[in-house]
Amino acid sequence: MQTIENIEKIIDENIAVMLYFSAPTCNVCHALKPKLLEAIDANFEKFEIISIDTSIEQETAAHFSVFTIPTVLVFLDGKEFLRKSRHMSVDEVIREIKRPYEIMNS
């Protein structure tokens, strides 16, 4: 379990961070997560990924204004760049991150 302070520190210290909000009771979350993590690993080498279980870490979810799952937040260079909830495709997430990520790492 991560504290909000730890998460904020990771966001500040890394060029690219993804927060993945889910819960054990969410079937969509479990189907999406491995595919998404695999795609992130395949496309971006400098990505920190933090999984947050909203059933345990409600305070963290509230801090990041996450009220539905699954939710993906992507931070590039310390700033929230992308927020996707519920209906998202892995391709769509990768596509939206790819160009700004490549620009930052060139």
N, CA, C and O of each residue as an XYZ file, in Angstrom:
424
protein
N       0.850     -1.202      0.000
C       0.000      0.000      0.000
C       0.883      1.248      0.000
O       1.826      1.358      0.784
N       0.565      2.168     -0.877
C       1.332      3.408     -1.005
C       0.622      4.533     -0.265
O      -0.607      4.582     -0.229
N       1.398      5.437      0.324
C       0.781      6.635      0.898
C       0.649      7.675     -0.213
O       1.321      7.591     -1.241
N      -0.218      8.645      0.006
C      -0.389      9.721     -0.973
C       0.943     10.445     -1.163
O       1.309     10.803     -2.282
N       1.665     10.656     -0.059
C       2.966     11.340     -0.118
C       3.944     10.551     -0.989
O       4.648     11.134     -1.814
N       3.992      9.224     -0.808
C       4.877      8.380     -1.630
C       4.533      8.497     -3.105
O       5.413      8.639     -3.954
N       3.238      8.434     -3.397
C       2.789      8.503     -4.791
C       3.178      9.849     -5.403
O       3.685      9.904     -6.523
N       2.936     10.938     -4.658
C       3.289     12.277     -5.146
C       4.794     12.363     -5.411
O       5.218     12.969     -6.396
N       5.594     11.764     -4.544
C       7.051     11.769     -4.682
C       7.462     11.006     -5.957
O       8.316     11.467     -6.715
N       6.851      9.845     -6.179
C       7.136      9.042     -7.382
C       6.770      9.838     -8.637
O       7.509      9.826     -9.621
N       5.623     10.529     -8.599
C       5.195     11.349     -9.739
C       6.217     12.462    -10.006
O       6.557     12.738    -11.157
N       6.696     13.089     -8.942
C       7.674     14.180     -9.089
C       9.029     13.699     -9.592
O       9.706     14.415    -10.330
N       9.429     12.492     -9.198
C      10.783     12.014     -9.492
C      10.914     11.218    -10.783
O      12.030     10.923    -11.211
N       9.797     10.866    -11.411
C       9.858     10.062    -12.623
C       9.238     10.805    -13.792
O       8.299     11.585    -13.629
N       9.784     10.547    -14.979
C       9.303     11.249    -16.173
C       7.893     10.801    -16.564
O       7.102     11.603    -17.061
N       7.577      9.521    -16.341
C       6.270      8.992    -16.731
C       5.753      8.041    -15.646
O       6.428      7.088    -15.259
N       4.547      8.324    -15.173
C       3.936      7.505    -14.116
C       2.485      7.223    -14.474
O       1.751      8.107    -14.916
N       2.087      5.963    -14.274
C       0.682      5.601    -14.453
C       0.130      5.117    -13.122
O       0.722      4.260    -12.465
N      -1.000      5.670    -12.736
C      -1.728      5.166    -11.575
C      -2.896      4.357    -12.124
O      -3.680      4.841    -12.939
N      -2.995      3.109    -11.657
C      -4.070      2.232    -12.113
C      -4.983      1.942    -10.928
O      -4.610      1.211    -10.010
N      -6.177      2.518    -10.956
C      -7.137      2.362     -9.873
C      -8.097      1.227    -10.205
O      -8.737      1.230    -11.257
N      -8.192      0.252     -9.294
C      -9.106     -0.865     -9.503
C      -9.521     -1.419     -8.144
O      -9.141     -0.888     -7.101
N     -10.304     -2.491     -8.172
C     -10.724     -3.160     -6.943
C     -10.902     -4.642     -7.242
O     -11.144     -5.023     -8.387
N     -10.784     -5.480     -6.209
C     -10.892     -6.933     -6.408
C     -12.223     -7.373     -7.026
O     -12.281     -8.405     -7.695
N     -13.281     -6.605     -6.810
C     -14.608     -6.986     -7.299
C     -14.866     -6.541     -8.742
O     -15.932     -6.814     -9.293
N     -13.895     -5.857     -9.352
C     -14.085     -5.289    -10.693
C     -13.525     -6.217    -11.766
O     -12.309     -6.314    -11.932
N     -14.409     -6.900    -12.494
C     -13.974     -7.830    -13.547
C     -13.293     -7.121    -14.713
O     -12.313     -7.626    -15.262
N     -13.805     -5.957    -15.090
C     -13.203     -5.192    -16.185
C     -11.767     -4.826    -15.817
O     -10.865     -4.910    -16.650
N     -11.561     -4.420    -14.560
C     -10.224     -4.048    -14.073
C      -9.244     -5.193    -14.274
O      -8.126     -4.988    -14.747
N      -9.668     -6.394    -13.913
C      -8.781     -7.563    -13.986
C      -8.509     -8.003    -15.417
O      -7.438     -8.534    -15.708
N      -9.460     -7.789    -16.305
C      -9.267     -8.138    -17.714
C      -8.328     -7.129    -18.385
O      -7.491     -7.501    -19.208
N      -8.473     -5.866    -18.029
C      -7.714     -4.795    -18.674
C      -6.267     -4.709    -18.186
O      -5.352     -4.488    -18.979
N      -6.069     -4.884    -16.898
C      -4.758     -4.615    -16.296
C      -3.575     -5.342    -16.953
O      -2.611     -4.678    -17.334
N      -3.603     -6.658    -17.101
C      -2.431     -7.323    -17.692
C      -2.142     -6.863    -19.127
O      -0.984     -6.732    -19.522
N      -3.197     -6.621    -19.891
C      -3.019     -6.161    -21.277
C      -2.391     -4.766    -21.303
O      -1.491     -4.482    -22.093
N      -2.889     -3.919    -20.427
C      -2.388     -2.547    -20.377
C      -0.931     -2.511    -19.914
O      -0.108     -1.807    -20.498
N      -0.616     -3.271    -18.865
C       0.758     -3.286    -18.345
C       1.728     -3.838    -19.388
O       2.840     -3.333    -19.540
N       1.308     -4.859    -20.091
C       2.137     -5.450    -21.146
C       2.393     -4.427    -22.259
O       3.516     -4.310    -22.749
N       1.368     -3.700    -22.649
C       1.501     -2.692    -23.711
C       2.401     -1.539    -23.266
O       3.201     -1.035    -24.055
N       2.275     -1.124    -22.017
C       3.135     -0.054    -21.488
C       4.588     -0.524    -21.509
O       5.470      0.198    -21.973
N       4.835     -1.729    -21.008
C       6.196     -2.289    -21.000
C       6.776     -2.373    -22.408
O       7.952     -2.073    -22.617
N       5.964     -2.777    -23.364
C       6.424     -2.959    -24.741
C       6.724     -1.624    -25.440
O       7.595     -1.559    -26.307
N       6.006     -0.572    -25.064
C       6.116      0.698    -25.777
C       6.948      1.777    -25.087
O       7.507      2.653    -25.745
N       7.026      1.708    -23.772
C       7.689      2.782    -23.029
C       8.611      2.177    -21.976
O       8.164      1.423    -21.111
N       9.902      2.508    -22.052
C      10.799      1.892    -21.075
C      10.825      2.618    -19.735
O      11.054      1.994    -18.699
N      10.593      3.927    -19.744
C      10.685      4.692    -18.496
C       9.310      4.984    -17.916
O       8.903      6.143    -17.835
N       8.600      3.955    -17.518
C       7.261      4.160    -16.969
C       7.159      3.507    -15.602
O       7.415      2.311    -15.461
N       6.789      4.281    -14.601
C       6.499      3.733    -13.275
C       5.003      3.444    -13.253
O       4.198      4.285    -13.653
N       4.635      2.264    -12.790
C       3.212      1.932    -12.715
C       2.866      1.611    -11.263
O       3.507      0.780    -10.621
N       1.846      2.286    -10.772
C       1.396      2.074     -9.402
C      -0.047      1.604     -9.456
O      -0.910      2.270    -10.028
N      -0.299      0.444     -8.851
C      -1.667     -0.071     -8.776
C      -2.266      0.332     -7.436
O      -1.635      0.180     -6.389
N      -3.475      0.841     -7.479
C      -4.153      1.295     -6.274
C      -5.486      0.572     -6.147
O      -6.342      0.660     -7.028
N      -5.648     -0.143     -5.041
C      -6.886     -0.876     -4.757
C      -7.839      0.075     -4.040
O      -7.645      0.397     -2.868
N      -8.872      0.520     -4.757
C      -9.786      1.516     -4.195
C     -10.635      0.970     -3.052
O     -11.214      1.742     -2.288
N     -10.714     -0.348     -2.927
C     -11.490     -0.904     -1.809
C     -10.732     -0.721     -0.485
O     -11.336     -0.708      0.587
N      -9.415     -0.581     -0.573
C      -8.589     -0.371      0.621
C      -8.153      1.088      0.724
O      -8.140      1.665      1.812
N      -7.803      1.670     -0.400
C      -7.212      3.008     -0.398
C      -8.189      4.074     -0.911
O      -7.920      4.756     -1.900
N      -9.327      4.202     -0.219
C     -10.339      5.186     -0.633
C      -9.794      6.612     -0.563
O     -10.113      7.453     -1.403
N      -8.975      6.867      0.444
C      -8.422      8.214      0.629
C      -7.544      8.612     -0.570
O      -7.593      9.750     -1.036
N      -6.750      7.663     -1.053
C      -5.888      7.922     -2.206
C      -6.738      8.180     -3.446
O      -6.462      9.103     -4.212
N      -7.764      7.370     -3.639
C      -8.670      7.556     -4.776
C      -9.320      8.941     -4.710
O      -9.389      9.644     -5.718
N      -9.787      9.324     -3.543
C     -10.427     10.633     -3.375
C      -9.426     11.764     -3.639
O      -9.772     12.771     -4.256
N      -8.202     11.595     -3.176
C      -7.151     12.604     -3.379
C      -6.938     12.885     -4.867
O      -6.718     14.027     -5.269
N      -7.007     11.838     -5.670
C      -6.819     12.000     -7.121
C      -8.157     12.147     -7.861
O      -8.202     12.056     -9.088
N      -9.239     12.373     -7.115
C     -10.586     12.547     -7.688
C     -11.003     11.380     -8.566
O     -11.548     11.579     -9.652
N     -10.749     10.161     -8.099
C     -11.137      8.956     -8.825
C     -12.359      8.365     -8.129
O     -12.295      7.969     -6.965
N     -13.473      8.312     -8.859
C     -14.713      7.830     -8.266
C     -15.316      6.665     -9.028
O     -16.400      6.194     -8.683
N     -14.632      6.198    -10.056
C     -15.109      5.056    -10.823
C     -13.899      4.197    -11.194
O     -12.783      4.701    -11.320
N     -14.133      2.904    -11.365
C     -13.026      2.017    -11.733
C     -13.410      1.182    -12.951
O     -14.597      0.929    -13.161
N     -12.453      0.751    -13.754
C     -11.050      1.134    -13.639
C     -10.825      2.577    -14.088
O     -11.525      3.089    -14.962
N      -9.836      3.216    -13.473
C      -9.389      4.536    -13.910
C      -7.883      4.491    -14.059
O      -7.170      3.932    -13.225
N      -7.415      5.091    -15.140
C      -5.986      5.202    -15.407
C      -5.640      6.685    -15.418
O      -6.258      7.471    -16.137
N      -4.645      7.063    -14.613
C      -4.117      8.425    -14.659
C      -2.679      8.329    -15.126
O      -1.899      7.537    -14.597
N      -2.329      9.131    -16.111
C      -0.952      9.160    -16.596
C      -0.384     10.541    -16.326
O      -0.966     11.561    -16.696
N       0.774     10.545    -15.669
C       1.488     11.785    -15.386
C       2.751     11.797    -16.213
O       3.536     10.850    -16.176
N       2.949     12.877    -16.966
C       4.177     13.048    -17.735
C       4.863     14.292    -17.182
O       4.271     15.370    -17.127
N       6.102     14.130    -16.778
C       6.878     15.238    -16.247
C       6.180     15.898    -15.057
O       6.207     17.120    -14.912
N       5.556     15.083    -14.211
C       4.937     15.584    -12.985
C       3.540     16.153    -13.133
O       2.923     16.531    -12.137
N       3.026     16.224    -14.355
C       1.691     16.796    -14.562
C       0.727     15.742    -15.093
O       1.095     14.880    -15.892
N      -0.521     15.834    -14.625
C      -1.516     14.889    -15.135
C      -1.724     15.164    -16.613
O      -2.054     16.278    -17.019
N      -1.521     14.116    -17.409
C      -1.622     14.255    -18.858
C      -2.867     13.556    -19.404
O      -3.502     14.045    -20.337
N      -3.208     12.416    -18.820
C      -4.303     11.609    -19.350
C      -5.098     11.008    -18.206
O      -4.539     10.554    -17.207
N      -6.416     11.013    -18.374
C      -7.313     10.409    -17.393
C      -8.362      9.627    -18.170
O      -9.126     10.195    -18.950
N      -8.388      8.327    -17.949
C      -9.359      7.470    -18.644
C     -10.100      6.647    -17.588
O      -9.491      6.117    -16.659
N     -11.398      6.552    -17.743
C     -12.186      5.745    -16.816
C     -13.119      4.815    -17.576
O     -13.542      5.098    -18.697
N     -13.421      3.707    -16.936
C     -14.386      2.724    -17.440
C     -14.073      2.172    -18.811
O     -13.360      1.176    -18.937
N     -14.606      2.817    -19.848
C     -14.496      2.261    -21.191
C     -13.278      2.824    -21.897
O     -13.298      3.952    -22.390
N     -12.218      2.029    -21.941
C     -11.007      2.464    -22.630
C     -10.395      1.246    -23.290
O     -10.530      0.121    -22.808
N      -9.725      1.488    -24.397
C      -9.008      0.383    -25.015
C      -7.529      0.590    -24.754
O      -7.070      1.721    -24.588
N      -6.795     -0.490    -24.720
C      -5.356     -0.430    -24.508
C      -4.715      0.400    -25.623
O      -3.867      1.252    -25.359
N      -5.127      0.146    -26.877
C      -4.573      0.874    -28.023
C      -4.770      2.385    -27.893
O      -3.880      3.179    -28.202
N      -5.948      2.750    -27.432
C      -6.295      4.163    -27.279
C      -5.370      4.815    -26.241
O      -4.865      5.914    -26.472
N      -5.151      4.163    -25.128
C      -4.276      4.695    -24.078
C      -2.844      4.841    -24.607
O      -2.217      5.885    -24.430
N      -2.336      3.800    -25.251
C      -0.968      3.824    -25.803
C      -0.834      4.941    -26.843
O       0.139      5.694    -26.841
N      -1.818      5.032    -27.720
C      -1.786      6.038    -28.784
C      -1.718      7.457    -28.204
O      -0.972      8.299    -28.703
N      -2.492      7.714    -27.157
C      -2.534      9.058    -26.584
C      -1.245      9.427    -25.843
O      -0.898     10.604    -25.747
N      -0.545      8.431    -25.327
C       0.686      8.686    -24.578
C       1.895      8.776    -25.507
O       2.825      9.539    -25.245
N       1.885      8.011    -26.572
C       3.083      7.780    -27.395
C       3.812      9.052    -27.855
O       5.007      9.202    -27.600
N       3.116      9.950    -28.518
C       3.783     11.120    -29.083
C       4.407     12.013    -28.004
O       5.600     12.307    -28.087
N       3.642     12.454    -26.993
C       4.266     13.315    -25.973
C       5.411     12.595    -25.233
O       6.407     13.219    -24.869
N       5.259     11.294    -25.018
C       6.315     10.529    -24.354
C       7.584     10.537    -25.198
O       8.682     10.744    -24.681
N       7.426     10.313    -26.492
C       8.592     10.282    -27.390
C       9.258     11.651    -27.487
O      10.483     11.750    -27.557
N       8.450     12.697    -27.491
C       9.002     14.063    -27.531
C       9.817     14.328    -26.265
O      10.910     14.890    -26.336
N       9.293     13.926    -25.117
C       9.980     14.150    -23.840
C      11.290     13.363    -23.759
O      12.237     13.798    -23.104
N      11.343     12.219    -24.415
C      12.518     11.357    -24.326
C      13.456     11.454    -25.518
O      14.349     10.622    -25.678
N      13.259     12.469    -26.356
C      14.129     12.574    -27.531
C      15.285     13.521    -27.265
O      16.122     13.734    -28.142
